[in-house]
């Protein structure tokens, strides 16, 4: 059986993965995923969802155009 040699980059990745507790065990993966999935979204995401932009605000330009920064003033009002 031919054993594939591991490049320095691959070795570095493997060592980093071991340091953070990565595992190929399915149960360990599922437990870690549950921790991540239960984490609340960052405050920036919560704030973005709480802001009600006007229907013609640039944040709603997609998909026809690239969405832009808020131009309806809702973000300024939310910061006060």
BELJOTA-V45357 format. One record per residue. N is the residue number from 1. RES is the residue in one letter. SS is DSSP state (@ for helix, = for strand, . for the rest). NEAR is the number of other C-alpha atoms within 8 Angstrom. Layout:
n:res:ss:near
N:RES:SS:NEAR
N:RES:SS:NEAR
//
This chain:
n:res:ss:near
1:X:.:2
2:X:.:3
3:X:.:4
4:X:.:4
5:X:.:4
6:X:.:6
7:X:.:6
8:X:@:6
9:X:@:6
10:X:@:8
11:X:@:9
12:X:@:8
13:X:@:8
14:X:@:8
15:X:@:8
16:X:@:8
17:X:@:9
18:X:@:9
19:X:@:7
20:X:.:6
21:X:.:6
22:X:.:8
23:X:.:8
24:X:.:6
25:X:.:6
26:X:@:7
27:X:@:6
28:X:@:9
29:X:@:11
30:X:@:8
31:X:@:8
32:X:@:8
33:X:@:8
34:X:@:8
35:X:@:8
36:X:@:7
37:X:@:6
38:X:@:6
39:X:.:6
40:X:.:4
41:X:.:6
42:X:.:6
43:X:@:6
44:X:@:6
45:X:@:8
46:X:@:9
47:X:@:8
48:X:@:7
49:X:@:7
50:X:@:6
51:X:.:9
52:X:.:6
53:X:.:10
54:X:.:7
55:X:.:5
56:X:.:7
57:X:.:11
58:X:@:11
59:X:@:11
60:X:@:9
61:X:.:12
62:X:.:8
63:X:.:6
64:X:.:5
65:X:.:6
66:X:.:7
67:X:.:10
68:X:.:8
69:X:.:6
70:X:.:11
71:X:.:8
72:X:.:9
73:X:.:8
74:X:@:12
75:X:@:8
76:X:@:7
77:X:@:7
78:X:@:7
79:X:@:5
80:X:.:4
//
